[in-house]
Amino acid sequence: MASGNSRLRLDPSTNLPSIQSFGELSHFLRSAVADEDSRLLAESMAQLALHVEAIIAGLRLERARKTLAPMLVDLLTVVRAHRTLVVNLGLPWRGLYEYAAYLQALNNFRVLIGQWLLDGESRSEELQITREDFELVGWRTLGEGMLLIDMYEQWRSSDSPEESSALGSLDEPQVDRAINWWKKLNL
């Protein structure tokens, strides 16, 4: 990622993009509005971040199932709706490497939330999750989404987005050979 093209604040000691709080994350997401898909994705990620932040705050105080389980169920609902939005993004998004990574991170987060809800359900009044573990997974998931948005924005702002695919520059016989090869693989 070229630091000159990133909308993220740069850490002066490393010269790398940096976000240290959910407030900075919300600012980044509000600035990612190049098109309707970006706006919708950013708004949905902001909702996801708010729920993650609330659960982290709750875990700082206690791990009581009666308090945190409803919050995790709400988060699970938000993650599912957000995942549906991501799955329905257009081809330019799906062509990015970061798209698959983010989708996998969302799926893993969804599964972990379900496991945290089920673990020890009948054995304990406390959830078997630490604030540190939850925060790590939450930040990782949101980080993958931020990377997806940032890479999409960089792709959109490039002079010629079509250059990112070499398929458009192939001669007709090369395209035919590629299509035939692909058909053989799908048999």
Salt bridges, closest charged atoms under 4 A:
GLU24 OE1 - ARG9 NH2 3.47
ASP35 OD2 - ARG156 NH1 3.53
GLU36 OE2 - ARG39 NH2 2.40
GLU43 OE2 - ARG39 NH1 2.64
GLU126 OE1 - ARG63 NH2 3.34
GLU132 OE2 - ARG131 NH2 3.15
GLU135 OE1 - ARG131 NH1 2.63
GLU144 OE2 - ARG140 NH2 3.91
ASP150 OD1 - ARG7 NH1 3.93
